Amino acid sequence: MAKFLITAGVIILCVGLLMHFAPGLLKWFGHLPGDIRIENDNTRIYIPFTSMILVSLVLTIIANLWR
């Protein structure tokens, strides 16, 4: 369990550093076809279907390679 938590922390740190020093690099994430955005005057609704499917696939591949 400790090994998993350390690895997850390092991954989160790397993504955070990437977003801080190169904010335009992940600009496409959240704007994929299939992500739903509804914006009115007082309301914003954002449902990132395609982005979360992509995250799920990447995490599944990483988990299978880990084992």
C-alpha positions in Angstrom: 0.0 0.0 0.0 2.8 2.4 0.8 4.4 1.8 -2.6 1.1 2.7 -4.3 0.7 5.9 -2.3 4.2 7.0 -3.0 3.7 6.4 -6.7 0.4 8.2 -6.8 2.0 11.1 -4.9 4.9 11.3 -7.4 2.4 11.2 -10.4 0.3 14.0 -8.8 3.4 16.1 -8.2 4.5 15.6 -11.8 1.1 16.6 -13.2 1.1 19.7 -10.8 4.5 20.8 -11.9 3.5 20.3 -15.6 0.4 22.4 -15.1 2.4 25.1 -13.3 5.3 25.4 -15.7 3.6 24.6 -19.0 -0.1 25.5 -18.6 -0.8 25.4 -22.3 0.4 21.8 -22.7 -2.8 20.3 -21.2 -5.2 22.9 -22.6 -6.8 20.3 -24.8 -7.9 18.3 -21.8 -11.5 19.0 -21.0 -12.3 20.3 -24.5 -12.6 17.0 -26.3 -15.5 16.0 -28.4 -18.1 14.4 -26.1 -17.4 16.7 -23.2 -20.6 18.6 -22.4 -20.6 22.3 -21.6 -23.8 24.2 -20.9 -23.4 27.9 -20.1 -26.3 30.2 -19.3 -26.3 33.7 -17.7 -26.1 32.4 -14.1 -25.3 28.7 -14.6 -22.4 26.7 -15.8 -22.6 22.9 -16.2 -19.6 20.9 -17.3 -19.7 17.1 -17.7 -16.3 15.8 -19.0 -17.4 12.3 -20.4 -14.7 11.9 -23.0 -11.9 13.3 -20.8 -12.8 10.9 -18.0 -12.9 7.9 -20.3 -9.4 8.8 -21.5 -8.2 9.1 -17.9 -9.8 5.8 -17.1 -8.1 4.1 -20.0 -4.7 5.5 -19.2 -5.0 4.5 -15.5 -6.2 1.0 -16.5 -3.1 0.5 -18.8 -0.8 1.8 -16.0 -2.4 -0.5 -13.5 -2.1 -3.6 -15.8 1.5 -2.8 -16.5 2.2 -2.3 -12.8 1.0 -5.9 -12.1 
